[in-house]
Amino acid sequence: MTHSKQSVYEPLTESGAVALAARLGLFPEGTPFICQEIGDGNLNLVFHVFDPQTKKGVIIKQALPYAKVVGESWPLTLKRAVIESNALRTFADYVPQYVPKVYYSDESLAITVMEDLSHLQIARKGFIAGKTYPLLSQHIGEFIAKTLFYTSDFGMNQQQKKQLQQNFINPELCKITEDLVFTDPFFDHETNNFEEELRRDVEALWNDDALHLEVAKLKRKFLTEADALIHGDLHTGSIFASDTETKVIDPEFAFYGPFGFDIGQFFANLLLNALSRSEHEPLLAHIEKTWNVFTHTFAALWEQHNVEPYAKTEGLLQDVLQQTLIDAVGFAGCEIIRRTIGLAHVADLDGIEDQPTRIHAKQLALQLGRQLILHRQTIHEVQQIRSLFFQTFAATH
């Protein structure tokens, strides 16, 4: 099943979600459905509809016409539901094993019905609980490499790319990123949210002209570089995982953006978890393996499937990968800072119960984010991220 445009928008209820699941014919007639509203995000309703006998189920996701984290005073386009379903289908062309299958979408109701992933766990929750997910970096490295390569000018005809790009014009959600990741945290803005104990550290960031210049450069990249179709919000809360399986979800922020953005977002959220625990190694190892898998996979695709006449030019691949790493490090720094003092935090840090420990971890996060942004041009190998991480710790002891 694909798209439908038949109804006037209204928010789904649990009974409405059950009726939709029954109408789609995905279950035998008379199935005794159970429905649970499981959404804990900021922008959507999410229902888990399943047969309690067979445990077979579906996820029904509906975009709200406003940001749930703020309320109806922050209206949002419903088009993001179409962006999400189209992105999942596009990603499935290249990495079907790493995204949920889409069964049905309704543009007017802003609904997407997709594969039930309830046998998996949100990676952020698992990391907070101490899990390590041994294959996560292998899977995410492959996911990013293949989706970026095949949707770029290197992996498809440039005219085809421009046509595909038109399907992912996403100004309203890009504006959220532009403001909440690249702008508001670096100024005294009303959306910022932080403990008073952090004020001195935060005001130092607000008055740091050198930092502002580098963030402005990174924001410009986000605004102007349309390298490939990116997820746009690839954090550990947008990934379901187990020890053997990984599924990337929630690409409603998807658009044509810079190669390094998704990688940087993923790195940042691994670093945020590393800051929240005493055992850092599993998270730092994931960063390094993700990058190594990404570069190996991207380079293999470059050699085998590149459509760009300059692809064989000595040094071009190395330049693309080096710039991608530099940008990823800078984007990671912005994400770490905004998740610490901006509007939307992460449970990795906010969930630290002991207040002095939590404040210290957040101070480290602000320092690490700043260092990643300011020193990204000196990063030539992914292992240098590890060095910056430990240098930040050493500077505070």
C-alpha positions in Angstrom: 0.0 0.0 0.0 1.2 3.5 -0.7 -0.3 7.0 -0.4 -3.8 8.2 0.3 -5.3 11.7 0.2 -8.8 11.3 1.3 -9.5 12.8 4.7 -9.6 16.1 6.5 -6.9 16.2 9.2 -7.7 15.4 12.8 -5.5 13.9 15.5 -5.7 10.1 15.9 -7.1 8.4 19.0 -6.3 4.9 20.1 -9.7 3.7 18.7 -9.0 5.5 15.4 -5.6 3.8 15.2 -7.2 0.4 15.7 -9.8 1.2 13.0 -7.1 2.1 10.6 -5.1 -1.0 11.3 -8.2 -3.1 10.7 -9.1 -1.3 7.5 -5.7 -1.7 5.9 -6.0 -5.5 5.8 -2.7 -6.1 7.4 -4.3 -8.5 10.0 -6.9 -11.2 9.8 -10.5 -10.0 10.1 -11.6 -10.0 13.7 -8.2 -9.6 15.2 -8.5 -8.6 18.9 -6.3 -5.5 18.7 -4.5 -3.9 21.6 -3.4 -0.3 21.1 -1.0 1.8 23.1 0.1 5.4 22.6 3.9 5.1 22.9 5.1 8.4 21.5 7.6 10.2 23.7 9.0 12.5 21.1 8.4 16.2 20.6 6.5 16.3 17.3 4.2 13.3 16.9 1.7 10.8 18.1 2.8 7.2 17.9 0.6 4.2 18.4 1.5 0.5 18.7 -1.3 -1.6 17.4 -0.9 -5.4 17.9 -2.5 -8.8 18.1 -1.9 -10.0 21.7 -2.1 -13.6 20.6 0.4 -13.6 17.7 2.3 -10.5 18.9 2.2 -9.2 15.4 1.8 -5.5 15.2 2.3 -2.2 13.3 3.4 1.3 14.3 1.1 4.1 13.3 2.7 7.5 13.5 0.9 10.8 13.0 2.5 14.2 12.7 0.9 16.9 14.9 0.4 20.4 13.5 2.5 21.8 16.3 5.6 21.0 18.3 4.5 18.7 21.1 7.4 19.9 23.3 6.1 23.5 23.3 2.4 23.2 22.3 0.0 24.8 19.8 1.9 28.1 20.0 4.6 26.5 17.8 2.8 25.5 14.6 4.5 23.0 12.3 3.8 21.8 8.8 2.2 18.4 8.3 4.3 17.9 5.2 7.0 16.4 7.4 5.0 13.1 7.5 5.4 12.9 3.7 9.1 13.7 4.0 9.5 11.0 6.5 7.7 8.3 4.6 9.5 9.3 1.4 12.9 9.2 3.1 12.3 5.8 4.6 11.3 4.5 1.2 14.4 6.1 -0.4 16.7 4.7 2.2 15.1 1.3 1.8 16.3 1.3 -1.9 19.9 1.1 -0.6 19.8 -0.2 3.0 16.4 -2.0 3.5 17.9 -3.9 6.4 18.4 -0.7 8.4 15.0 1.0 8.2 11.5 0.0 9.0 9.3 -1.1 6.2 6.5 1.5 5.3 3.2 -0.2 4.7 1.0 2.8 4.1 0.9 6.6 4.2 -1.8 9.2 4.1 -0.7 12.7 3.3 -3.8 14.6 4.4 -3.9 12.8 7.8 -0.1 13.0 8.1 0.0 9.3 8.9 2.6 6.7 8.3 2.0 3.0 9.0 5.2 1.0 9.4 6.9 -2.1 10.6 6.6 -2.9 14.3 10.0 -2.6 16.0 8.9 -3.3 19.5 11.2 -6.2 19.8 14.1 -3.7 19.7 15.1 -0.9 22.1 15.8 2.7 21.6 19.6 2.9 21.5 19.7 5.9 23.9 17.8 4.0 26.6 20.0 1.0 26.1 23.2 3.0 26.4 21.9 4.7 29.6 21.2 1.2 31.0 24.8 0.1 30.2 24.3 -1.8 27.0 26.9 -1.7 24.3 25.2 -2.9 21.0 28.3 -4.5 19.5 27.1 -4.2 15.8 25.7 -0.7 16.0 28.6 1.1 14.6 29.0 -1.4 11.8 25.4 -0.9 10.8 25.3 2.9 11.2 28.5 3.2 9.2 27.1 1.2 6.4 23.7 3.1 6.6 25.4 6.5 6.3 27.8 5.5 3.6 25.3 4.0 1.3 22.5 6.5 1.7 25.0 9.4 1.3 26.8 8.0 -1.7 23.8 6.8 -3.7 21.9 10.0 -3.3 24.8 12.3 -4.1 26.3 13.5 -7.4 28.8 10.7 -7.2 26.2 7.9 -6.9 23.5 9.1 -9.3 23.2 11.3 -12.4 23.3 14.9 -11.4 19.9 15.6 -13.0 18.3 12.7 -11.2 19.7 14.0 -8.0 18.2 17.5 -8.6 14.9 15.9 -9.3 15.0 13.8 -6.1 16.1 16.8 -4.1 12.9 18.5 -5.0 11.0 15.9 -3.0 12.9 16.8 0.2 12.5 20.6 0.4 12.0 20.8 4.1 12.2 24.5 5.2 10.2 24.4 8.4 12.1 21.5 10.0 15.4 22.8 8.7 14.6 26.1 10.4 14.3 24.2 13.7 17.8 22.9 13.2 19.1 26.2 12.1 17.8 27.9 15.3 18.0 25.2 17.9 21.4 23.7 16.9 23.3 26.5 15.3 21.9 29.7 16.7 19.9 29.9 19.9 22.3 28.1 22.3 25.1 30.6 21.4 23.0 33.6 22.3 20.9 34.7 25.3 17.7 33.3 23.7 14.4 32.4 25.4 14.4 28.8 24.1 17.6 28.0 26.1 17.2 25.8 29.2 19.9 25.2 31.7 20.7 25.0 35.4 21.7 28.3 37.1 24.9 26.6 38.1 25.9 26.6 34.5 25.4 30.3 33.9 29.0 31.3 34.0 29.9 28.6 31.5 27.0 29.5 29.3 27.7 33.2 29.3 31.3 32.5 28.4 30.0 30.7 25.2 27.6 33.6 24.5 30.6 36.1 24.6 33.1 33.9 22.7 33.6 35.6 19.4 36.0 33.0 18.1 33.5 30.3 18.7 30.7 32.3 17.1 32.8 32.7 13.9 33.3 28.9 13.6 29.6 28.1 14.4 28.6 30.6 11.8 30.8 28.8 9.2 29.2 25.5 10.2 25.7 27.0 10.0 26.5 28.3 6.5 27.5 24.7 5.4 24.2 23.4 6.7 22.3 26.1 4.9 24.1 25.8 1.5 25.7 22.4 0.9 23.3 20.0 -0.7 25.7 17.0 -0.9 23.2 14.2 -0.4 19.9 13.1 1.2 20.6 13.2 5.0 18.5 11.9 7.8 18.8 15.3 9.5 18.3 14.1 13.1 20.4 11.0 13.5 20.8 10.7 17.2 20.7 7.6 19.5 17.0 8.3 20.2 16.3 7.8 16.5 17.7 4.3 16.3 16.2 1.0 17.5 18.8 -1.6 18.3 19.6 -5.0 19.7 22.9 -7.0 19.8 22.2 -8.1 16.3 19.9 -5.7 14.6 19.7 -1.9 13.9 16.8 0.2 12.5 17.0 3.9 11.8 13.7 5.7 12.4 12.2 9.3 12.3 13.8 10.9 9.3 11.2 13.7 9.2 14.0 16.2 9.2 15.4 14.7 6.0 16.7 17.0 3.3 19.6 17.5 1.0 22.4 18.6 3.2 26.2 18.3 3.9 27.9 14.9 4.0 29.2 15.4 7.6 25.9 16.3 9.3 24.4 12.9 10.2 27.8 11.5 11.2 28.4 14.5 13.5 24.9 14.1 15.1 25.6 10.5 15.8 29.1 11.1 17.1 27.7 13.8 19.4 25.1 11.6 21.0 27.7 8.9 21.6 29.9 11.4 23.3 27.1 12.7 25.4 26.5 9.2 26.7 30.2 8.8 27.3 30.2 11.9 29.4 27.4 10.5 31.6 29.2 7.3 32.6 32.5 6.2 34.1 33.2 3.6 31.4 33.9 5.6 28.2 35.5 3.0 26.0 32.5 1.4 24.3 31.2 4.7 23.1 34.6 6.0 21.9 35.1 2.7 20.1 31.7 3.0 18.4 32.7 6.5 17.1 36.0 5.1 15.6 34.4 2.0 14.1 31.5 4.0 12.6 33.9 6.3 10.8 36.2 3.4 9.7 33.2 1.5 8.3 31.8 4.6 6.7 35.1 5.4 4.9 35.7 1.8 3.8 32.2 1.4 2.5 32.1 4.9 0.8 35.5 4.3 -0.8 34.3 0.9 -2.2 31.2 2.4 -3.6 33.3 5.3 -5.1 35.5 2.8 -6.9 32.7 0.6 -8.2 29.7 2.9 -8.9 30.9 6.5 -9.2 29.2 8.3 -12.1 31.3 11.5 -11.8 34.0 11.8 -14.6 36.5 13.2 -12.1 36.1 10.3 -9.7 39.4 8.8 -10.8 41.3 12.0 -10.2 44.0 11.4 -7.6 43.1 13.0 -4.3 39.5 13.7 -4.8 38.1 10.9 -2.7 40.6 11.7 0.1 39.6 15.4 0.0 35.9 14.5 0.2 36.4 12.2 3.2 38.8 14.5 5.0 36.3 17.4 4.7 33.5 15.2 5.8 35.4 14.3 9.0 36.2 17.9 9.7 32.6 19.0 9.2 31.3 16.0 11.3 33.5 17.0 14.2 32.2 20.6 14.1 28.6 19.6 13.8 29.1 17.2 16.7 30.3 20.1 18.8 27.2 22.2 18.0 25.0 19.2 18.8 26.7 18.6 22.2 26.3 22.2 23.2 22.6 22.5 22.2 21.7 19.2 23.9 23.2 20.6 27.1 21.8 24.1 27.3 19.3 24.4 24.4 15.6 23.6 24.2 15.7 19.8 23.8 18.1 18.0 26.2 19.1 14.3 26.4 18.3 11.9 29.2 22.0 10.8 29.2 22.9 14.0 31.1 19.6 15.1 32.5 19.1 11.6 34.0 22.2 11.9 36.3 20.5 12.0 39.7 23.4 13.5 41.7 23.2 17.2 41.0 27.0 18.0 41.4 27.8 15.1 39.1 25.2 16.2 36.6 26.5 19.8 36.6 30.1 18.7 36.2 29.1 16.4 33.3 27.3 19.3 31.6 30.3 21.6 32.1 32.5 19.0 30.5 30.0 18.8 27.6 30.1 22.5 27.0 33.9 22.4 27.0 34.1 19.4 24.8 31.6 20.9 22.3 33.6 24.1 22.1 36.9 22.2 21.6 35.4 20.1 18.8 34.2 23.2 17.0 37.3 25.3 17.4 39.8 22.5 16.6 38.0 20.6 13.9 40.4 21.7 11.2 43.2 20.0 13.0 41.4 16.6 13.0 43.0 14.3 10.5 42.1 11.0 12.0 39.0 9.9 13.9 41.2 8.8 16.9 41.9 12.5 17.6 38.3 12.8 18.8 39.3 10.4 21.6 42.2 12.6 22.5 40.1 15.7 22.7 37.6 13.9 24.9 40.3 13.0 27.4 42.0 16.3 27.2 38.7 17.9 28.2 38.6 15.7 31.3 42.2 16.4 32.2 41.7 20.1 32.0 39.1 20.0 34.8 41.0 17.9 37.3 
